[in-house]
Amino acid sequence: MLVIPAIDLKAGKCVRLEQGQMDRDKVYSGDPVATARRWVENGARRLHIIDLDGATSGRPVNAAVIHAIAEAFPRIPIQVGGGIRDEDTIQEYLDAGVSYVIIGTKAVTASHFVADICMEFPGHVIVGLDVREGRVAIEGWSKLSRHNAVEIAQQFQEDGVAALIYTDISRDGMLNGINVDATVELARSVSIPVFAAGGITNLDDIRALCEYCDEGIAGAITGRAIYEGTLDFGRAQRLADELAGDATTS
């Protein structure tokens, strides 16, 4: 199972939000490339980068920073989300060296978009399901859609997505533990990999998720915990390797 560092970008800086609220952010670094290097040097096998400004504006805002990270670490798979709502943006990120694009809002609001881009960019599309009280949120988590997370996840699997990311918004950035039950419920409903996010706090969360690796939990995305120091990133990945076996990054 992969432990994946999150790098959330706002105005060119690395930040973390509480419960997805843009006005509740904390800046951790003004140098995102250096931040990425920190995690790579500590054993990261994949990076998770979100353009927070892009998520709220509907278009890439921090693309130049993301391109710089991809150029600096060409051998590390990078998954990028935030403001990716057309084919040109996807192509530009893939051309820059990004491995996967994460689709959020448009996956929910445009029913044929995911199927279309999965055909055009097979193996490169991940859908992020940001969930509050069982419903999928959109537009930078500012609105709740009518969609049930499990039902729409099954549709995305049929569309051909490479993986899903399940984030419990109510726990994101709060350091109060991962929602294991909801994540496992989603993973059991599909046959594609599921990455857990939102609320990971310490090694206990890694242990809890590793118990379900054989049911589709492929990784854990962690942000505030590794920045605040409640989770030692290198130790977390070593524990995941020990408990769940060494995961591939392709």
C-alpha positions as CSV (number, residue, x, y, z in Angstrom):
1,M,0.0,0.0,0.0
2,L,1.3,3.4,-0.9
3,V,1.5,6.3,1.5
4,I,1.2,9.4,-0.7
5,P,2.2,12.9,0.4
6,A,-0.3,15.6,-0.5
7,I,0.9,19.0,-1.8
8,D,-2.0,21.4,-1.8
9,L,-1.3,24.7,-3.7
10,K,-2.8,28.0,-3.0
11,A,-1.3,31.2,-4.5
12,G,1.9,29.2,-5.3
13,K,2.4,28.1,-1.7
14,C,1.9,24.7,0.0
15,V,-1.1,24.9,2.4
16,R,-3.6,22.7,4.1
17,L,-7.2,23.5,4.5
18,E,-9.6,22.5,7.3
19,Q,-12.7,20.7,6.0
20,G,-12.0,22.0,2.6
21,Q,-12.7,25.7,3.5
22,M,-10.5,28.1,1.5
23,D,-10.5,30.7,4.3
24,R,-9.2,28.1,6.8
25,D,-5.8,27.5,5.4
26,K,-2.3,27.2,6.9
27,V,0.8,27.8,4.9
28,Y,3.5,25.2,5.3
29,S,6.0,26.2,2.6
30,G,6.6,28.9,0.0
31,D,8.6,26.5,-2.1
32,P,6.5,23.6,-3.4
33,V,9.4,22.0,-5.3
34,A,11.5,21.9,-2.2
35,T,8.5,20.4,-0.4
36,A,8.2,17.7,-3.0
37,R,11.9,17.0,-2.8
38,R,11.5,16.5,1.0
39,W,8.9,13.8,0.5
40,V,10.8,12.1,-2.4
41,E,13.9,12.0,-0.3
42,N,11.9,10.4,2.5
43,G,10.8,7.6,0.2
44,A,7.6,8.8,-1.5
45,R,6.7,6.7,-4.5
46,R,3.9,8.9,-5.7
47,L,2.9,12.6,-5.2
48,H,-0.6,13.9,-4.9
49,I,-0.9,17.6,-5.9
50,I,-4.0,19.7,-5.8
51,D,-4.5,23.1,-7.3
52,L,-6.9,24.6,-4.8
53,D,-7.2,27.8,-6.7
54,G,-8.0,25.8,-9.8
55,A,-10.7,23.8,-8.0
56,T,-12.6,26.9,-7.1
57,S,-12.0,28.9,-10.3
58,G,-12.6,26.0,-12.7
59,R,-9.3,26.4,-14.5
60,P,-5.6,25.7,-13.7
61,V,-4.1,28.4,-11.6
62,N,-0.9,26.8,-10.2
63,A,0.0,24.8,-13.4
64,A,3.5,26.4,-13.6
65,V,4.4,25.1,-10.2
66,I,3.0,21.7,-10.9
67,H,5.0,21.5,-14.2
68,A,8.2,22.5,-12.2
69,I,7.6,19.6,-9.8
70,A,7.0,17.1,-12.6
71,E,10.2,18.3,-14.3
72,A,12.2,18.0,-11.1
73,F,11.1,14.5,-10.4
74,P,10.5,12.7,-13.7
75,R,10.7,9.2,-12.2
76,I,8.0,9.8,-9.6
77,P,4.4,9.3,-10.6
78,I,2.4,12.4,-10.0
79,Q,-1.4,12.7,-9.8
80,V,-2.8,16.2,-10.1
81,G,-6.3,17.6,-9.5
82,G,-8.0,21.0,-9.3
83,G,-9.6,22.8,-12.2
84,I,-9.2,20.0,-14.8
85,R,-12.3,20.3,-16.8
86,D,-11.3,19.9,-20.5
87,E,-9.2,17.7,-22.7
88,D,-6.6,20.4,-23.5
89,T,-5.8,20.8,-19.8
90,I,-5.3,17.0,-19.4
91,Q,-3.0,16.9,-22.4
92,E,-0.9,19.8,-21.1
93,Y,-0.4,18.1,-17.8
94,L,0.4,14.7,-19.3
95,D,2.9,16.4,-21.7
96,A,4.5,18.1,-18.7
97,G,5.2,14.7,-17.1
98,V,2.2,14.2,-14.9
99,S,1.1,10.6,-14.7
100,Y,-2.6,10.9,-13.7
101,V,-5.2,13.6,-13.7
102,I,-7.8,13.7,-11.0
103,I,-11.3,14.8,-12.1
104,G,-13.7,16.1,-9.5
105,T,-16.5,18.5,-10.2
106,K,-16.9,17.9,-13.9
107,A,-17.0,14.1,-13.4
108,V,-20.2,14.7,-11.4
109,T,-21.7,17.6,-13.4
110,A,-21.1,16.3,-17.0
111,S,-22.3,12.7,-17.3
112,H,-20.3,11.8,-20.5
113,F,-17.1,13.6,-19.7
114,V,-15.4,10.8,-17.7
115,A,-16.2,8.2,-20.3
116,D,-14.9,10.4,-23.1
117,I,-11.6,11.3,-21.5
118,C,-11.0,7.7,-20.4
119,M,-11.2,6.7,-24.0
120,E,-8.9,9.5,-25.1
121,F,-6.4,9.1,-22.2
122,P,-6.7,5.5,-21.1
123,G,-5.0,4.6,-17.8
124,H,-4.4,8.3,-16.8
125,V,-7.8,9.3,-15.3
126,I,-8.6,9.2,-11.6
127,V,-11.9,10.4,-10.1
128,G,-11.9,12.2,-6.8
129,L,-15.0,11.6,-4.7
130,D,-15.1,14.2,-2.0
131,V,-18.0,13.2,0.2
132,R,-19.9,14.7,3.1
133,E,-22.7,12.7,4.7
134,G,-22.7,10.2,1.8
135,R,-23.1,12.8,-0.9
136,V,-20.5,13.9,-3.4
137,A,-19.3,17.6,-3.1
138,I,-18.3,19.7,-6.1
139,E,-16.8,23.1,-6.9
140,G,-14.0,23.0,-4.4
141,W,-16.2,21.3,-1.9
142,S,-18.5,24.3,-1.7
143,K,-21.6,22.5,-2.9
144,L,-23.2,19.1,-2.4
145,S,-24.5,17.2,-5.4
146,R,-27.5,14.8,-5.2
147,H,-25.2,11.8,-6.0
148,N,-24.6,8.9,-3.7
149,A,-20.9,8.1,-3.5
150,V,-21.2,4.3,-4.0
151,E,-23.6,4.5,-6.9
152,I,-21.6,7.1,-8.8
153,A,-18.3,5.2,-8.1
154,Q,-19.7,2.2,-9.9
155,Q,-20.6,4.3,-12.9
156,F,-17.1,5.7,-13.0
157,Q,-15.7,2.2,-13.0
158,E,-17.8,1.3,-16.0
159,D,-16.5,4.5,-17.7
160,G,-13.0,3.2,-17.4
161,V,-11.3,5.2,-14.7
162,A,-7.9,4.0,-13.4
163,A,-8.7,4.6,-9.7
164,L,-10.8,6.5,-7.2
165,I,-9.9,8.8,-4.3
166,Y,-12.3,8.8,-1.4
167,T,-12.1,11.9,0.8
168,D,-14.4,12.4,3.8
169,I,-14.6,16.2,3.8
170,S,-15.7,16.4,7.4
171,R,-12.4,14.9,8.5
172,D,-10.0,16.4,6.0
173,G,-7.3,18.5,7.7
174,M,-8.8,17.9,11.1
175,L,-6.4,15.1,12.4
176,N,-9.2,13.1,13.9
177,G,-8.8,9.8,12.1
178,I,-9.7,8.3,8.7
179,N,-13.2,7.2,8.0
180,V,-12.2,3.5,7.5
181,D,-15.8,2.1,7.3
182,A,-17.0,4.4,4.5
183,T,-13.7,4.0,2.6
184,V,-13.9,0.2,2.8
185,E,-17.6,0.3,1.8
186,L,-16.7,2.1,-1.4
187,A,-13.7,-0.1,-2.1
188,R,-15.9,-3.2,-1.8
189,S,-18.4,-1.8,-4.2
190,V,-15.9,-1.5,-7.1
191,S,-13.0,-3.6,-8.5
192,I,-10.6,-0.7,-9.2
193,P,-8.1,0.7,-6.7
194,V,-9.3,3.1,-4.1
195,F,-7.1,5.7,-2.3
196,A,-8.2,6.9,1.1
197,A,-7.9,10.5,2.1
198,G,-9.2,12.9,4.8
199,G,-8.3,12.7,8.4
200,I,-5.2,10.5,8.5
201,T,-3.5,11.3,11.7
202,N,-1.0,8.6,12.8
203,L,0.3,5.1,12.3
204,D,-3.0,3.7,13.7
205,D,-4.8,4.9,10.6
206,I,-2.2,3.3,8.4
207,R,-2.6,0.0,10.3
208,A,-6.4,0.2,10.0
209,L,-6.3,0.7,6.2
210,C,-3.7,-2.0,5.7
211,E,-6.2,-4.5,7.0
212,Y,-8.2,-4.0,3.9
213,C,-5.6,-3.9,1.2
214,D,-6.9,-7.1,-0.2
215,E,-10.3,-5.5,-0.6
216,G,-9.1,-2.7,-2.9
217,I,-7.5,0.0,-0.6
218,A,-4.4,0.8,-2.7
219,G,-3.0,3.8,-0.7
220,A,-3.4,6.5,1.8
221,I,-3.1,10.2,0.9
222,T,-1.8,12.3,3.8
223,G,-1.3,16.0,4.2
224,R,-1.6,17.8,7.5
225,A,-0.4,14.8,9.6
226,I,3.0,14.7,7.9
227,Y,3.4,18.5,8.0
228,E,2.4,18.8,11.6
229,G,4.5,15.7,12.6
230,T,1.7,13.5,14.0
231,L,2.7,11.0,11.3
232,D,6.3,10.2,10.3
233,F,6.1,9.7,6.6
234,G,9.0,7.4,6.1
235,R,8.0,5.3,9.0
236,A,4.4,5.1,7.7
237,Q,5.5,3.8,4.3
238,R,7.8,1.2,5.9
239,L,4.9,0.1,8.1
240,A,2.6,-0.2,5.1
241,D,5.2,-2.2,3.2
242,E,5.5,-4.5,6.2
243,L,1.7,-5.0,6.7
244,A,0.4,-4.9,3.2
245,G,3.3,-5.7,1.0
246,D,5.2,-3.4,-1.4
247,A,2.7,-1.8,-3.8
248,T,3.5,-0.9,-7.4
249,T,3.4,2.7,-8.5
250,S,2.4,2.2,-12.1
